[in-house]
């Protein structure tokens, strides 16, 4: 089908191949699944490995599969943060509940997709994780301020943009603190965060405009016009042919009437063309894969992905030491027989298809370890007295839930079993929150997705064939924040310790103490320090380009004592510094480097590459390496310029000599000429002449 579509486009005279996209997030949202293609772990299963290289491997495997089938764009990875445990639409589609953590895994997955020339698309901007409403069926409202969004939802997207992500998908959510009237997809204010504040010049794709978050508010046809005007470049309408045609006509009318500006249309075309030119070619688009190679491809991918699954499935607790189970015990396996909630992304975006899973496949997996296991399906009607008696006399009961927090009959039975059954194993076959905070559930395993591959690892753990290594990427066992407290800098209290931290953290950039002190304590400095107990362990020196009414903010130096590095202290310093400038001056962006004092014009070239990555991962766009110079503020009394530069200068007629008093006025003339537009710089130059 994909080959036929590309041939049709070529015959019709298209300059470039078609973009053919898919939601192959993996795990819960898998569009090409076994037996056609090997199953790949989903985002939260990857997060449970706590190894972003697993996400990279999964991205590569996905890219290879999609490329085989002639698909060149993936609407993944997910950058949403699952900060709301009751979120019915994101859940395990997110790697976890920590913004930095999510950013690392999304970045790695995108890198893997690119290896097979698949266009990645991070989603759902500006963040769909903190809601208990599914946008397939309604419009979620997230009443967060810009500062709150910057501290959580926007963090993975800023990183993705800084790393050059090719496409971004929007979210159908309401952000009343940003735009009271329009959903994010249709809002120039929300899209402005991406286009203006983050300076994103790539391709923006809407989520499907037939989702009720748009369809029941502005309507799909009008939504198409508003989304294009707001900054989106590609309008997604997935289901209804008549609606697709009507939306195209409505957009054409808006262009003819001037409702959609020609410049906006030209930008949209440019964004799409740039992505196509980077990734697509007619040679690749018209290449037909041989089905003979599909089996070997799937086998190769399965080897990689099963290793990831074995590192992912998590034994959360086994307080009563029920495990390992015996291969000869009398075991009853309970599986939900009624409809199980899976969210609109799985059940067809509101088309009424329910997510159903065949329990017999799971039973077959368990019987590989104990072939006498009996199955009992449960539903909203509960269990009969006879069924309860059989459970109470069994050696072990294995209870499986699928999103029990959204399914009262599952949650109720799971808690009753914990009270009445002597040896019980709970398996959350999708959302780890099902019984995470239920103290009565003593033995608890979570697989993060209802796939046979993940469940088979759970079976291996239960019967002692595998030692579990997966760890929760959410909740109390997830990433912990630094213990450092970040507070504003106070010169009288903190200056001596800041100078000490500088010497320890930046030994190759020592500045005379007197000079350093004078540069730190200045009217346009806005600094923060990090303390653990009474000790200063890090600092962030930030400056504005003017004492009042500044136009630019610079972060000049960020440093943490060596023994306290890699504990999140630098991240916390950056976060609080940025928050201060948002609240005080309304700045959503800051620059690396400095005006005056001119410590560095950017990141010093001789620092490790990991320093550059640290700032890129925090959303800073770095200049090309040639523009990242060494420090400019240093003690130059014993400085010797390299001979090659001296020779070249002399050949061109330049003369060098110590500054004498009779030259002072001539120098000031030149300085006034150079810095007349910046009084702060001019004053500093005068002071140091």
Buried (B, 14 or more C-beta within 10 A) or exposed (E): EBBEBBEEBBEEEBEBBBBBBBBBBBBBBBBBEEEEBBBBBBBBBBBBBBBBEBBBBBBBBBBBBBBBBBBBBBBBBBBBBBBBBEBBBBBBBBBBBBBBBBBBBBBBBBBBBBEBBBBBBBBBBBBBBBBEBBBBBBBBEBEBEBBBBBBBBBBBBBBBBBBEBBBBBBBBBBBEBBBEEBBBBBBBBBBBBBBBBBEBEBBBBBBBBBBBBBBEBBBBBBBBBBBBBBBBBBBBBBBEEEBBEBBBEBBEEBBEEEBBEEEBBEBBEEBBBBBBEEBBBBEBBBEEBEEEEBEEBBEEBBEBBBEBBBBBBBBBBBEEEBBBBEEEBBBBBBBBBBBBBBBBBBBBBBEEEEBBBEBEEBBEBBBEBBEEBEBBEBEBEEBEEEBBEBBEEBEBBBBBBBBBBBBEBBBEBBBBBBEEBEBBBBBBBBBBBBBBEBEEBBBBBBBBBBBBBBBBBBBBBBBEEBEBBBBBBBBEEBBEEBBBEBBEBEBEEBBEBBBEBBBBBBEEBEBEEEBBBEBBBBEBBBBBBBBBEEEBBBBBBBBBBBEEEBEEBBBBBBBBBEEBBEBBBBBBBBBBBBBBBBEEBEBBBBBBBBBBBBBBBBBBEEBEEEEBEBBBBBBBBBEEEEEBBEBEBBEEEEEEEEEEEEEEEEEEEEEEEEEEEEEEEEEBEEBEEEBEEBEBBBEBBEEEE
